[in-house]
Amino acid sequence: MISILKPKKCFWCIPLREGAISITIITLILTIGSTILFSLIIKNKSDHFQNIIYLLYVWLIFSILGFLVAIFGLFAIFSKNEYQKNNYLRFYNISFSIFAIIAILLDISGIVLVALYFKHDVVFWIVAFAVDIIVLIHFALVINSFTESVRKRPHFSLEL
């Protein structure tokens, strides 16, 4: 039985470890891009974004935190020590889940903002935010499944 809540593969075709690495690298790239984008928008003080300037600051801070989560995720995935890897992955799993929840809440706020302030292309933006929410949920579930698979893997100790 294929479980949606405990995927065995990322997007049903990529092994969990490679999926977790890909998700983390994608998150790293997107957070770098969004940090640059929000910094430039805030720096230019565009009148177009004046109504949502404080939300842009929230998104900027969130992008920086997401960048830190992604960096830690790469460190956790490639950690050599099994005991540390389990602890690091558990922390990464929790951090990424919190990151995904906050991103989903920001996506919902984005839908509201598009509906209130931007009267054009509303359907496009709602669909884009909805797809982003679905992908974020899947990414968080893949990271969780990968963490569980590493945790359940047998460890071989040399201690007597």
Secondary structure, DSSP 8 states (H G I E B T S, - for coil): ---SSS-SEETTTEEHHHHHHHHHHHHHHHHHHHHHHHHHHHHHT-GGGGGGHHHHHHHHHHHHHHHHHHHHHHHHHT---HHHHHHHHHHHHHHHHHHHHHHHHHHHHHHHHHHHH--SSHHHHHHHHHHHHHHHHHHHHHHHHHHHHHHHS-------
